[in-house]
Amino acid sequence: MFEVISLSFAFFFGLAVRRFALPPMVGFLAAGFAIHAVGPRLGLPAESGAILDHVAHLGVLLLLFAVGLKLRLGQLAQPQVFGGALIHSAITTAVFSFGFVVFLRLDWSTALLLGVILSFSSTVFSAKVLEAKRDIGAFYGRTAIGILIVQDIIALAVLALYSGQAPSPWALALLAALPLLRPVLHWLVDVSGHDELMVLAGMLLAVVAGGAGFQAVGLGAEIGALVMGLLLSTHPRANELSDALWGLKEIFLVGFFLQIGMSGLPGPSDLMLALALVVLLPLKGALYFALLLAFRLRARTAFLTAANLTAYSEFSLIVAAAVLPEWLVPLALAVSLSFVCAAPLDRFADRLFERLEPWLEGFEARRVHRDELPTDLGAATVLILGMGRTGTAAYDQMEGPFRALGIDADSYRVAGHVAAGRNVLFADVEDAAFWRGLKMAKVEGAILAMDSVEAKESAARALRAKGFHGPIIAHALYEDHVLRLKTAGADHIYQTMNQAGIGLADQAARAIDLDRQPARLIEV
């Protein structure tokens, strides 16, 4: 009965909210509240909560492992990441703590703990949104995830301090051994192949080696899963491993959002407190925006990062369940409502920035971050936007007869291409400022090879708006994407799977024809 109720409620509530252009996770949260209200009357087993907790835990571990696969350790040391996380947490903790003491008459110890946990932003929500938009590798996505990792480390330290649980003496030995473990982990992925053993290898590393291993020494299962992903992020098959775990991760994460909703039904006072906390969300986002501008990021990067970090953190529920159980229900409601508010904000963040751009750019520093410098296309005749596997193959094919130039929003990927001798520059094609200052008089054609159809649409419109009249070629996975891209200005659309089939047929025809040639010679 647990599976019947959980899966049915999650699917139909998720389907309902999608009709309002909201992500399914909002529906899963609503489904959790609905299950809590009517589940017992429908025969929901008493042990359902414990089962859901376990499923949710697996989902969080797999998500953090997948995030780690797309990150680099060096980005945590960047000033806007480490400094931004610490300063934001300090300011918001002080403001929230003071507010709880003044308005709710709480003692300073409780107020300070509540202030600390409300200063964090949601790692699960941010990672889910960035992954859906294929922006984890983008500069703003890496900045957001880096800030969240620093905050998660702070959260684990706070939990250990208030709960009286300190890391075991073996924790230091484990951390010291991590560099030695990297070759072993890489070998494990190499020998796992490409089928179900790869999925099991990912589960083993995320749940057993990372989750259970780190938890055994008091370092936290979530951090362990993330670290395992980081250690494998330089492996050539890191993306393949992430893709192999995608379906499992999505299913288990449904349990996470249901779990938040099922934490309890709020009373009037809980609802009032949660609404008050939600009203303060714009101030939380504004502080992120101001701090990132202070670290010389451009207004667009600061705005997109701040929008992604607006929701309250699920870690507040983990900490509250351990040391402040009486606050769990209002905090769960506040976290849920913050997801509802942040989801559409993050979805339309690019469009919202375009409208506010003339005003927001006035806050930019004169000197911008080194990752945000404008680019010049030089003498390139073919522009390739998106340098993943498809874009790289297109670049290598075009580089001979043409002067190809690639553009990608992932600076780590760009650095890898440059090291390999390719002419690739860093830029975000969805940034209107990039197109305004672009000189592309010699460009004769453009290839759109990004993963996101929204990014391809944006690039096609920007190229046409800039007066580019050459051919724009794009690939699409689905039939409905073809019309969208043609409407945006693309001339030639190739459906990836169809073209793969046509290519296979052409190769087969040539091979068959070659086999027939000796027989023809004999007949003559």
C-alpha positions in Angstrom: 0.0 0.0 0.0 2.9 2.3 0.6 4.0 2.1 -3.0 0.5 2.6 -4.3 -0.2 5.7 -2.3 3.2 7.3 -2.6 3.7 6.8 -6.4 0.1 7.7 -7.2 0.0 10.9 -5.2 3.5 11.9 -6.4 2.6 11.4 -10.1 -0.7 13.1 -10.1 0.3 16.1 -8.0 3.5 16.5 -10.1 1.4 16.3 -13.3 -1.0 19.0 -11.9 1.7 21.6 -11.0 3.3 21.1 -14.4 0.1 22.5 -16.0 1.0 25.8 -14.2 4.6 25.7 -15.5 6.0 24.7 -12.1 8.6 22.0 -11.7 7.3 18.6 -10.5 9.2 18.9 -7.2 6.6 21.4 -6.1 3.9 18.9 -6.7 5.8 16.2 -4.8 5.9 18.6 -1.8 2.1 19.1 -2.0 1.7 15.3 -2.4 3.7 14.8 0.9 1.3 17.1 2.8 -1.7 15.3 1.2 -0.4 11.9 2.1 0.2 13.1 5.7 -3.4 14.3 5.9 -5.3 11.4 4.3 -2.7 8.6 4.2 -3.7 6.8 7.4 -7.4 6.7 6.3 -6.3 5.1 3.0 -4.4 2.4 4.8 -0.8 3.8 4.7 1.4 1.5 6.8 2.8 2.9 10.0 6.4 2.1 8.9 6.0 4.2 5.8 7.8 7.2 7.3 10.9 5.1 8.0 10.9 3.6 4.5 10.5 7.1 2.9 13.4 8.4 5.1 15.6 5.7 3.7 14.6 6.3 0.1 15.0 10.1 0.5 18.5 9.6 2.0 19.5 7.5 -1.0 18.2 10.2 -3.4 20.2 12.9 -1.6 23.4 10.8 -1.7 23.1 10.1 -5.4 22.4 13.7 -6.2 25.4 15.0 -4.3 27.5 12.2 -5.9 26.4 13.4 -9.3 27.1 17.0 -8.4 30.6 16.1 -7.3 31.2 14.4 -10.7 30.8 17.8 -12.4 32.9 19.9 -10.0 36.6 20.6 -9.4 38.2 21.0 -6.0 39.9 24.3 -7.0 36.6 26.2 -7.4 35.9 26.0 -3.6 39.0 28.1 -3.0 37.8 31.0 -5.2 37.2 34.2 -3.2 33.5 34.6 -4.4 32.8 31.0 -3.3 34.5 30.7 0.1 34.2 34.4 1.0 30.6 34.8 -0.3 29.4 31.7 1.7 31.0 32.8 5.0 30.0 36.4 4.8 26.4 35.6 3.8 26.0 33.0 6.5 27.4 35.5 9.1 25.1 38.3 8.1 21.9 36.3 7.8 22.6 34.4 11.0 23.0 37.7 12.9 19.8 39.2 11.3 17.6 36.1 11.9 18.9 35.6 15.5 18.2 39.2 16.4 14.7 38.9 14.9 13.9 35.7 16.9 15.0 37.3 20.1 13.2 40.6 19.6 9.9 39.3 18.0 9.5 35.8 19.4 11.3 36.3 22.7 13.5 33.3 22.3 16.6 32.7 24.3 19.9 33.5 22.5 21.0 29.9 22.2 17.9 28.8 20.3 17.7 32.0 18.3 21.4 31.6 17.2 20.9 28.0 16.1 17.7 28.9 14.1 19.6 31.8 12.6 22.4 29.6 11.5 20.3 26.9 9.8 18.1 29.5 8.1 21.2 31.1 6.6 21.8 28.1 4.4 20.4 27.6 0.9 19.1 24.3 -0.5 21.7 22.1 -2.1 19.1 19.6 -3.4 16.9 22.3 -5.0 19.7 24.2 -6.5 21.4 21.1 -7.9 18.1 19.8 -9.3 17.4 23.1 -11.1 20.9 23.5 -12.4 21.0 19.9 -13.6 17.6 20.3 -15.4 18.9 23.5 -17.1 22.3 21.8 -17.9 24.0 24.7 -16.1 26.0 22.9 -13.4 29.2 23.5 -15.5 28.3 27.1 -16.2 30.2 29.7 -14.3 27.2 30.9 -12.2 26.2 27.2 -11.6 29.7 26.3 -10.3 29.7 29.4 -8.1 26.3 28.5 -6.6 27.3 24.8 -6.0 30.6 25.9 -4.5 28.8 28.2 -2.0 26.4 25.5 -1.1 29.2 23.0 -0.4 30.9 25.5 2.0 27.5 26.0 3.7 27.0 22.2 4.0 30.3 21.9 5.7 29.3 24.6 8.1 25.9 22.8 8.7 27.7 19.6 9.6 30.0 21.4 12.0 26.9 23.1 13.7 25.2 19.7 13.9 28.2 18.1 15.5 28.6 21.0 17.9 25.0 21.1 19.1 24.4 17.4 19.2 27.7 16.6 20.9 28.8 14.3 18.2 32.4 14.9 17.1 34.3 13.2 14.3 36.1 10.0 15.3 40.0 10.0 15.4 39.8 8.0 12.2 38.3 10.9 10.3 41.7 12.6 9.9 43.2 9.3 8.6 40.4 9.0 6.0 40.9 12.5 4.8 44.6 12.0 4.5 44.0 8.8 2.5 41.7 10.4 -0.1 44.5 11.2 -2.6 45.6 7.6 -2.5 42.1 6.4 -3.0 41.6 8.3 -6.3 43.5 5.7 -8.5 41.6 2.9 -6.9 38.3 4.6 -7.6 39.2 5.3 -11.2 40.2 1.7 -11.7 36.9 0.6 -10.3 35.0 2.7 -12.8 37.3 1.4 -15.6 36.6 -2.3 -14.9 32.8 -1.8 -14.4 32.1 -1.6 -18.1 29.1 0.2 -19.6 26.1 -1.8 -18.3 24.4 -2.5 -15.0 27.8 -3.0 -13.3 28.5 0.7 -13.9 25.2 1.6 -12.1 26.2 -0.7 -9.2 29.7 0.9 -9.1 28.1 4.3 -8.8 25.8 3.2 -6.1 28.7 1.5 -4.3 30.8 4.6 -4.4 28.0 7.1 -3.4 26.1 5.1 -0.8 28.7 2.7 0.6 32.2 4.2 0.2 31.0 7.8 0.5 27.8 7.7 2.6 28.4 4.8 5.0 32.2 5.3 5.0 32.2 8.9 6.0 29.3 8.5 8.4 31.2 5.8 10.2 33.9 8.3 11.1 31.5 11.1 12.0 32.0 13.3 8.9 28.5 13.0 7.4 27.1 10.8 4.7 26.2 13.7 2.4 29.7 15.2 2.4 31.1 11.7 1.8 29.0 11.2 -1.4 30.0 14.6 -2.6 33.7 13.8 -2.0 33.5 10.5 -3.9 32.1 12.4 -6.8 34.8 15.0 -6.7 37.5 12.3 -6.7 36.0 10.9 -9.9 35.3 14.3 -11.6 38.5 14.0 -13.6 37.8 10.5 -14.9 37.1 10.4 -18.7 33.8 8.5 -18.0 32.5 10.8 -15.3 29.6 12.1 -17.5 28.8 8.5 -18.5 28.6 7.5 -14.8 26.4 10.4 -14.0 24.0 9.6 -16.9 23.9 5.9 -15.8 22.7 6.9 -12.3 20.2 9.6 -13.6 17.0 7.5 -13.5 17.7 6.0 -10.0 18.5 9.4 -8.6 15.3 11.0 -9.9 13.1 8.3 -8.5 14.8 8.3 -5.0 14.6 12.2 -4.9 10.8 12.0 -5.2 11.0 10.4 -1.8 13.0 13.3 -0.5 10.4 15.9 -1.5 7.5 13.6 -0.2 9.4 13.3 3.1 9.5 17.1 3.6 5.7 17.3 3.0 5.0 14.4 5.3 6.9 15.9 8.3 3.6 17.2 9.7 0.6 19.4 9.1 1.1 23.0 10.3 -1.1 24.9 12.7 -1.9 28.6 12.5 1.2 29.8 14.3 3.4 27.5 12.2 1.8 28.9 9.0 2.3 32.5 10.2 6.0 31.9 11.0 6.6 30.1 7.7 5.0 32.9 5.7 7.1 35.5 7.6 10.2 33.6 6.6 9.1 33.4 3.0 8.6 37.2 2.9 12.3 37.5 3.9 13.5 35.4 0.9 14.0 38.5 -1.4 16.3 40.0 1.2 18.3 36.7 1.3 18.7 36.8 -2.5 19.5 40.5 -2.5 22.4 39.9 -0.1 23.8 37.2 -2.3 23.6 39.5 -5.3 25.3 42.4 -3.4 28.1 40.1 -2.1 28.9 38.6 -5.5 29.0 42.0 -7.1 31.5 43.0 -4.4 33.7 40.1 -5.6 33.6 41.7 -9.1 31.2 39.3 -10.8 29.1 40.7 -13.5 25.5 41.6 -12.7 24.0 38.7 -14.8 26.2 36.1 -13.1 25.4 37.5 -9.6 21.7 37.6 -10.4 21.5 34.1 -11.7 23.5 32.7 -8.8 21.4 34.6 -6.3 18.2 33.4 -7.8 19.5 29.8 -7.6 20.4 30.2 -3.9 17.1 31.8 -2.7 15.4 28.7 -1.3 15.9 27.6 2.4 18.0 24.5 2.9 16.8 21.0 3.6 19.8 20.8 6.1 17.7 23.0 8.4 15.3 20.1 8.7 18.1 17.6 9.4 19.5 19.9 12.1 16.1 20.7 13.5 15.2 17.0 13.7 18.3 16.3 15.7 18.4 19.3 18.1 15.2 21.4 17.7 12.4 18.9 17.0 9.7 21.3 18.2 10.6 23.6 15.2 10.5 20.9 12.5 7.0 21.5 11.2 7.2 25.3 10.7 10.7 24.9 9.2 9.4 22.1 6.9 6.6 24.4 5.7 9.0 27.3 5.2 11.4 25.1 3.2 8.4 23.9 1.1 7.1 27.4 0.4 10.5 28.6 -0.4 10.8 25.9 -3.1 7.4 27.0 -4.5 8.6 30.6 -4.7 12.1 29.9 -5.9 11.1 27.4 -8.7 9.4 30.0 -11.0 12.0 32.6 -10.1 14.9 30.3 -11.2 13.0 29.1 -14.3 12.5 32.7 -15.6 15.7 34.2 -14.2 17.2 34.9 -17.6 14.1 36.7 -18.9 13.7 38.6 -15.6 17.3 39.8 -15.8 16.8 41.0 -19.4 14.1 43.3 -18.2 16.1 44.5 -15.2 19.5 44.6 -17.0 19.7 48.4 -17.6 19.2 49.0 -13.9 21.1 46.1 -12.4 24.2 46.6 -14.6 24.7 50.0 -12.9 25.8 48.1 -9.8 28.7 46.3 -11.5 32.3 47.0 -10.6 34.4 48.5 -13.3 36.8 45.6 -13.3 35.0 42.3 -13.7 36.0 38.8 -12.8 38.5 37.1 -15.0 36.0 34.4 -16.0 33.6 37.0 -17.1 35.7 39.0 -19.6 34.1 39.6 -23.1 35.4 37.6 -26.1 36.5 38.4 -29.6 35.9 35.9 -32.4 38.8 37.1 -34.5 39.1 35.5 -38.0 36.7 32.6 -37.3 34.4 31.6 -40.2 32.4 28.9 -38.4 31.1 29.5 -34.9 30.3 26.4 -32.8 28.2 27.1 -29.7 28.5 24.3 -27.1 31.7 22.2 -27.0 30.5 19.0 -25.5 30.8 15.7 -27.4 28.6 16.9 -30.3 30.2 20.3 -30.6 33.7 18.8 -30.4 33.0 16.3 -33.2 31.6 19.2 -35.3 34.7 21.3 -34.5 37.1 18.6 -35.5 35.2 18.0 -38.8 35.0 21.7 -39.7 38.5 22.8 -38.6 40.2 21.6 -41.8 38.3 23.5 -44.6 37.2 26.3 -42.3 38.5 28.4 -39.4 36.4 27.0 -36.6 35.9 28.6 -33.2 34.1 27.1 -30.2 32.2 28.8 -27.4 31.3 27.1 -24.1 30.0 28.3 -20.7 32.1 25.8 -18.8 35.6 27.3 -18.2 37.0 23.9 -17.2 35.9 22.4 -20.4 37.2 25.4 -22.3 40.6 24.9 -20.6 40.7 21.3 -21.7 40.0 22.2 -25.3 42.6 24.9 -25.3 45.2 22.4 -23.9 44.2 20.0 -26.8 45.0 22.8 -29.3 41.4 23.8 -30.2 40.4 27.4 -30.6 37.7 27.6 -27.9 36.6 30.6 -25.8 34.6 31.0 -22.6 31.2 32.8 -22.8 27.6 32.2 -21.9 25.5 32.4 -25.1 22.4 33.2 -23.1 24.0 36.4 -21.9 22.7 39.4 -24.0 25.8 41.5 -23.1 28.0 38.9 -24.8 26.2 39.4 -28.1 26.1 43.2 -27.9 29.9 43.5 -27.9 30.6 40.7 -30.3 32.4 41.3 -33.6 31.6 38.5 -36.1 31.9 40.0 -39.5 33.9 37.0 -40.9 31.5 34.3 -39.5 29.8 32.5 -42.4 27.9 29.8 -40.4 26.9 28.8 -36.9 26.4 25.4 -35.3 24.2 25.2 -32.2 25.5 22.1 -30.2 24.3 23.0 -26.7 22.3 20.5 -24.7 19.5 22.8 -23.7 16.9 23.7 -26.3 16.3 27.0 -24.5 19.9 27.9 -24.9 19.7 27.0 -28.6 16.6 29.2 -29.1 18.3 32.1 -27.2 21.4 31.8 -29.4 19.5 31.6 -32.6 17.4 34.7 -31.8 20.5 36.6 -30.7 22.3 35.8 -33.9 19.4 36.9 -36.1 18.9 40.0 -33.9 22.6 40.9 -34.5 22.0 40.8 -38.2 23.6 37.5 -39.0 22.2 36.1 -42.3 24.3 33.0 -42.7 23.1 29.5 -42.0 22.3 28.4 -38.5 22.5 24.6 -38.0 21.2 22.8 -34.9 20.5 19.3 -33.6 17.4 18.3 -31.7 16.4 15.2 -29.8 12.6 15.6 -30.1 10.2 16.5 -32.8 8.6 19.4 -30.9 12.1 21.0 -30.6 12.4 21.3 -34.3 9.6 23.9 -34.7 10.9 25.8 -31.7 14.3 26.1 -33.2 13.1 27.0 -36.7 10.9 29.7 -35.2 13.9 31.1 -33.3 15.8 31.5 -36.6 17.7 28.2 -37.2 17.8 27.1 -40.9 18.7 23.4 -40.7 17.6 21.1 -37.9 18.9 17.6 -37.5 17.2 15.2 -35.2 20.0 13.4 -33.5 18.6 9.9 -33.5 17.2 10.1 -37.0 20.6 11.3 -38.4 22.3 8.5 -36.5 20.1 6.0 -38.2 20.6 7.6 -41.6 24.3 7.6 -41.1 24.3 3.9 -40.1 22.2 3.1 -43.3 24.7 5.0 -45.5 27.6 3.1 -44.0 25.7 -0.2 -44.4 24.9 0.6 -48.1 28.6 1.4 -48.8 29.8 -1.7 -47.1 27.3 -3.9 -49.0 28.2 -2.2 -52.3 31.9 -2.9 -51.6 31.2 -6.6 -50.9 29.4 -6.9 -54.2 32.2 -5.4 -56.3 34.3 -8.6 -56.6 31.3 -10.5 -57.8 30.6 -8.0 -60.5 34.2 -8.1 -61.7 33.9 -11.9 -62.1 30.7 -11.6 -64.0 32.3 -9.2 -66.5 
